[in-house]
Amino acid sequence: MRLLIAILVLLLVGLQYRLWVGDGGIREVWDLQEAIGAQRAKNAVLGERNRALDAEVRDLKTGLDAVEERARKEVGMIREGETFFRIVESRAGRP
């Protein structure tokens, strides 16, 4: 009888070990759930960035105002009839 109880206790301990520590155990499930949460947070940030880029692309495809604004900022475009003024700051010690 004692041998049967000892075998059953050893089986119970072995199964508990596999449940908590072994491959596919509770600890691994918790780690994976944490990794899923972190990945979802990253995906949310990247999704917002993608929405902003998509809106910018749609704006550039449909509206000339966005293209003109970008050309003015990035390459210094001016319209015909406009006057371009460049303000140069004097260096220290020179008038």
C-alpha positions, 0 to 999 in steps of 0.5 A: 500500500505504501508503495502505491501511495509513493508511486501516486505521489511521484506521478503527481509531482511529475505532472505538476512539474510538467504543468508549471515548468515543462515545455508548454507549461504555465510559465511559458504561456505567461511569457507568451501572453506578455510577448503578445501584449508587447507586440500588440502595443508595437502594432498599434504604434505602427498602425497609427504611423501607417494611417498617417502615411496613407493619408499623406499619400492620398493627399499628395495624389489628389491635391496639388496644394500638398505637392506645392507645399512640399516643393516650397519647403524642400526645394525652395520653389516659388510661384511666378510673380512672387518675390523671393527674399533671403535674409542673411544674418551677419556673423559676429564681429562683422557688420 
